[in-house]
């Protein structure tokens, strides 16, 4: 990178860069992601539910995103009221229900994805798709390693 902050721990620099990148990405994709009057929290929870390998619970989504359970619960309640997700019994827990997308929720998510793909194609011209895929894979690996440490209580 080469700058006045090279002496900082690489995770601090990565965090700073991700915050800046997140802001840019949110502004570029805002039009494609806005629908049904959903805010950032609702969109984030809808994405987490639709894209999950298995139906998640509110606490699982909160831990995954590093967000308070209460914030995720409010967003989930709004999504349920809008008919975009539904609660299902959780055989592993009496109170933490599983969140499942409805057909309408999945369809809305896919519509937003298609609009986001169009925006990405328009703004991504000249960017190396291979480099973007590699960066995504590296960030995924870092996130999973950090999550594993948090699960074992190793925070240092």
C-alpha positions as CSV (number, residue, x, y, z in Angstrom):
1,X,0.0,0.0,0.0
2,X,2.7,2.5,1.0
3,X,1.5,5.2,3.3
4,X,1.8,6.8,6.6
5,X,-0.2,4.0,8.3
6,X,1.9,1.1,7.2
7,X,3.0,0.6,10.9
8,X,-0.6,-0.3,11.9
9,X,-1.7,-3.9,12.3
10,X,-3.0,-5.1,8.9
11,X,-6.4,-5.9,10.3
12,X,-6.8,-2.2,11.3
13,X,-6.0,-1.1,7.8
14,X,-8.3,-3.7,6.4
15,X,-11.1,-2.5,8.6
16,X,-10.6,1.1,7.6
17,X,-10.6,0.2,3.9
18,X,-13.7,-2.0,4.2
19,X,-15.6,0.8,5.9
20,X,-14.7,3.2,3.0
21,X,-15.5,0.6,0.4
22,X,-18.8,-0.3,2.1
23,X,-19.8,3.4,1.9
24,X,-19.0,3.6,-1.8
25,X,-20.7,0.3,-2.6
26,X,-23.9,1.3,-0.6
27,X,-24.2,4.6,-2.5
28,X,-23.6,2.9,-5.9
29,X,-26.1,0.1,-5.3
30,X,-28.7,2.2,-3.4
31,X,-31.1,2.5,-6.2
32,X,-30.9,-1.2,-7.1
33,X,-31.4,-2.3,-3.5
34,X,-34.3,0.0,-2.5
35,X,-37.7,-1.6,-2.7
36,X,-40.8,-2.2,-0.7
37,X,-39.7,0.6,1.6
38,X,-37.0,-1.6,3.2
39,X,-34.1,0.1,5.0
40,X,-30.5,-1.2,5.2
41,X,-31.3,-3.5,8.1
42,X,-34.3,-5.1,6.4
43,X,-32.4,-5.6,3.2
44,X,-29.5,-7.1,5.1
45,X,-31.7,-9.6,7.0
46,X,-33.7,-10.5,3.8
47,X,-30.4,-11.2,2.1
48,X,-29.2,-13.3,5.1
49,X,-32.4,-15.4,5.1
50,X,-32.8,-15.9,1.3
51,X,-29.1,-16.8,0.8
52,X,-28.7,-19.0,3.9
53,X,-27.8,-22.7,3.3
54,X,-30.2,-23.5,6.2
55,X,-32.9,-21.3,7.8
56,X,-31.1,-19.1,10.3
57,X,-32.3,-17.7,13.6
58,X,-32.3,-14.0,14.6
59,X,-29.3,-14.6,17.0
60,X,-27.4,-16.4,14.3
61,X,-27.9,-13.5,11.9
62,X,-26.9,-11.0,14.5
63,X,-23.7,-12.9,15.3
64,X,-22.8,-13.3,11.7
65,X,-23.2,-9.6,11.0
66,X,-21.9,-8.4,14.3
67,X,-25.2,-6.7,15.0
68,X,-27.3,-6.6,18.1
69,X,-30.0,-9.3,18.2
70,X,-32.6,-6.6,18.9
71,X,-31.8,-4.7,15.7
72,X,-32.1,-8.0,13.7
73,X,-35.3,-8.9,15.5
74,X,-36.9,-5.5,14.5
75,X,-35.9,-6.0,10.9
76,X,-37.2,-9.6,10.9
77,X,-40.5,-8.5,12.4
78,X,-40.9,-5.9,9.7
79,X,-40.0,-8.5,7.0
80,X,-42.6,-10.9,8.4
81,X,-45.2,-8.2,8.5
82,X,-44.5,-7.4,4.9
83,X,-44.8,-11.1,4.0
84,X,-41.2,-11.5,2.8
85,X,-40.1,-14.0,5.4
86,X,-41.9,-16.3,7.9
87,X,-41.0,-18.0,11.1
88,X,-40.8,-21.8,11.4
89,X,-40.5,-23.9,14.5
90,X,-36.9,-24.7,15.5
91,X,-36.5,-28.3,16.7
92,X,-33.2,-27.2,18.4
93,X,-34.6,-24.3,20.4
94,X,-38.0,-23.4,21.9
95,X,-37.9,-19.7,21.5
96,X,-35.4,-19.0,18.6
97,X,-37.5,-19.6,15.5
98,X,-36.1,-20.4,12.1
99,X,-36.5,-17.7,9.5
100,X,-37.5,-18.8,6.0
101,X,-38.1,-16.7,2.9
102,X,-41.5,-16.6,1.4
103,X,-41.9,-16.9,-2.4
104,X,-42.5,-13.2,-2.4
105,X,-39.4,-12.5,-0.4
106,X,-37.2,-14.7,-2.7
107,X,-38.7,-13.1,-5.8
108,X,-38.0,-9.6,-4.4
109,X,-34.5,-10.5,-3.5
110,X,-33.9,-11.9,-7.1
111,X,-35.3,-8.7,-8.6
112,X,-33.0,-6.6,-6.5
113,X,-30.1,-8.9,-7.5
114,X,-30.9,-8.4,-11.2
115,X,-30.9,-4.6,-10.8
116,X,-27.7,-4.8,-8.8
117,X,-26.1,-6.9,-11.5
118,X,-27.0,-4.2,-14.1
119,X,-25.5,-1.5,-11.9
120,X,-22.4,-3.6,-11.4
121,X,-22.0,-4.2,-15.1
122,X,-22.3,-0.4,-15.8
123,X,-19.8,0.7,-13.1
124,X,-17.5,-2.3,-13.2
125,X,-16.4,-1.8,-16.8
126,X,-12.6,-1.8,-16.7
127,X,-12.3,-3.6,-13.4
128,X,-10.7,-7.0,-13.4
129,X,-13.4,-9.6,-12.6
130,X,-10.7,-12.1,-11.6
131,X,-9.2,-9.7,-9.1
132,X,-12.7,-9.0,-7.6
133,X,-13.4,-12.7,-7.3
134,X,-10.0,-13.2,-5.6
135,X,-10.6,-10.3,-3.2
136,X,-14.0,-11.8,-2.4
137,X,-12.5,-15.2,-1.6
138,X,-9.8,-13.7,0.6
139,X,-12.3,-11.6,2.5
140,X,-14.5,-14.7,3.0
141,X,-11.5,-16.6,4.4
142,X,-10.6,-13.8,6.8
143,X,-14.2,-13.5,8.0
144,X,-14.5,-17.3,8.6
145,X,-11.2,-17.3,10.5
146,X,-12.3,-14.4,12.7
147,X,-15.7,-16.0,13.3
148,X,-14.0,-19.3,14.3
149,X,-12.0,-17.4,16.8
150,X,-15.0,-15.6,18.2
151,X,-16.9,-19.0,18.5
152,X,-14.1,-20.4,20.6
153,X,-13.9,-17.3,22.7
154,X,-10.4,-16.4,21.6
155,X,-10.6,-12.6,21.2
156,X,-7.1,-11.5,22.3
